[in-house]
Amino acid sequence: MPNAFCALMAKDSGFQALYLSGAGVANISYGLPDLGMTSLDNVLEDCRRIRGAVELPLLVDADTGFGTALSLARTVRELERAGAAGMHIEDQVQAKRCGHRPGKQLVSAGEMVDRIKAAVDARSKSDFVIMARTDALAGEGMDRALERARSYAAAGADMLFPEAVATLDQYRDFAALGLPVLANITEFGQTPLFTREELEGAGIDLILHPLTAARAMHQAASEIYRLLRQKGTQKDALKKLQTREELYRLLDYSAYESKLDALFRNDASGDGKK
């Protein structure tokens, strides 16, 4: 979910929960790669903007927690205050990488357990979700990834997020651990584009499409920029563009204008004067 307007469109399409991607914050809001270069404050800003526009539950990517155990506790408290419904933290080192890139380095299982315990202890809302993501599958194999997931569950994680899963059977093995499991179905990565039905059959509880809409928008924008540069007009692309009427409908523009009109009428009649 790259921004507040996309959140409005997702809600309008019938989705019941939203996601703020760490890669999305880095790539879209700051033009940076997903290499741990953005801060908690950067994430909070986008979180507040989305929650200010849409009241749907929002899961936030908190990377490795943004620091030590004390910093991680602050991360939880600030995300709660910003209106997030939950967050996921991962077992990579602080200098993290995208979960579908090579060269990922993990902290020990014990250090990740400490992260989870710090997050669980810090939350003030019992329904604020602490989700544990493990990137162990790519570098340590399935058995070790399952072992890590068990220890994360025992530490108090509410949900599991195994990254870069390759098969439905692997998802079934994670689901068998007893906690709700999230499937990250992202394009051009290590995980096949399994369908909702396939994932439901494998015991998956939550499906994530983190930047699908963003990739579509970026491709469309790139094509429009090239067209404008080459032809000097957007006339041939009008059918591909969101209309002004659709924009206004999603923003509930007329309701805001009605309020302005009412205020002006009150001022003109003297009713708005003290």
Long-range contacts (C-beta under 8 A, 24 or more apart in sequence): 1-50, 1-58, 1-210, 1-213, 2-28, 2-29, 2-211, 2-213, 2-214, 2-217, 3-28, 3-29, 3-46, 3-49, 3-50, 4-49, 4-50, 4-52, 4-53, 4-54, 5-53, 5-250, 6-213, 6-214, 7-50, 7-53, 7-54, 7-56, 8-53, 8-54, 8-250, 8-251, 9-213, 9-250, 10-54, 10-56, 10-213, 11-54, 11-56, 12-250, 15-56, 16-56, 16-57, 17-56, 17-57, 17-58, 17-59, 17-85, 17-206, 18-50, 18-54, 18-56, 18-57, 18-58, 18-59, 19-58, 19-59, 19-60, 19-61, 19-208, 19-210, 20-46, 20-47, 20-50, 20-58, 20-59, 20-60, 20-61, 20-84, 21-61, 21-210, 21-211, 22-61, 22-62, 22-63, 23-61, 23-98, 23-210, 23-211, 24-210, 24-211, 24-214, 25-61, 27-211, 27-214, 28-214, 33-98, 34-96, 34-97, 34-98, 35-95, 35-96, 35-97, 35-98, 36-63, 36-64, 36-94, 36-95, 36-96, 36-97, 39-66, 40-66, 40-71, 40-74, 40-75, 40-78, 43-79, 44-78, 44-79, 44-82, 47-79, 47-82, 47-83, 47-84, 48-82, 48-83, 51-82, 51-83, 51-84, 57-85, 57-86, 58-83, 58-84, 58-85, 59-84, 59-85, 59-86, 59-87, 59-88, 59-129, 59-131, 60-84, 60-86, 60-87, 60-88, 61-87, 61-88, 61-210, 62-87, 62-88, 62-89, 63-89, 63-90, 63-92, 63-96, 64-89, 64-90, 64-92, 64-93, 64-94, 64-96, 64-107, 64-115, 65-89, 65-115, 65-118, 65-119, 67-94, 69-114, 69-115, 69-118, 70-118, 72-115, 72-118, 72-119, 72-122, 73-118, 73-119, 73-121, 73-122, 74-122, 75-119, 76-119, 76-122, 76-123, 76-128, 76-130, 77-122, 77-123, 77-124, 79-128, 80-123, 80-124, 80-125, 80-128, 84-128, 85-127, 85-128, 85-129, 86-128, 86-129, 86-130, 86-131, 86-158, 86-159, 87-119, 87-128, 87-129, 87-130, 87-131, 88-131, 88-132, 88-133, 88-159, 88-161, 88-182, 89-115, 89-116, 89-119, 89-130, 89-131, 89-132, 89-133, 90-132, 90-133, 90-134, 90-135, 90-161, 90-163, 91-115, 91-132, 91-133, 91-134, 91-135, 91-136, 91-148, 91-152, 92-135, 99-133, 99-135, 99-163, 99-164, 99-184, 99-189, 100-163, 100-164, 100-186, 100-188, 100-189, 100-190, 100-191, 104-135, 104-138, 104-139, 106-135, 106-136, 106-139, 106-140, 109-147, 109-148, 109-151, 112-148, 112-151, 112-152, 113-151, 113-152, 113-154, 113-155, 116-152, 116-155, 116-156, 116-157, 117-155, 117-156, 120-155, 120-156, 120-157, 129-158, 129-159, 130-156, 130-157, 130-158, 130-159, 131-157, 131-158, 131-159, 131-160, 131-161, 131-182, 132-157, 132-159, 132-160, 132-161, 133-160, 133-161, 133-162, 133-163, 134-160, 134-161, 134-162, 134-163, 135-163, 135-164, 137-162, 137-163, 137-164, 137-165, 137-166, 137-170, 138-163, 138-164, 138-190, 142-170, 142-173, 146-173, 146-174, 146-177, 149-174, 149-177, 150-177, 153-177, 153-178, 153-179, 159-205, 159-206, 164-189, 164-190, 164-191, 165-190, 165-191, 166-190, 166-191, 166-192, 168-194, 168-198, 168-199, 168-201, 168-202, 169-202, 171-199, 171-202, 171-203, 171-204, 172-202, 172-203, 175-202, 175-203, 175-204, 175-205, 176-203, 180-205, 180-206, 181-205, 181-206, 182-206, 182-207, 182-208, 183-207, 183-208, 184-208, 184-210, 185-209, 186-210, 186-211, 186-212, 187-211, 187-212, 187-215
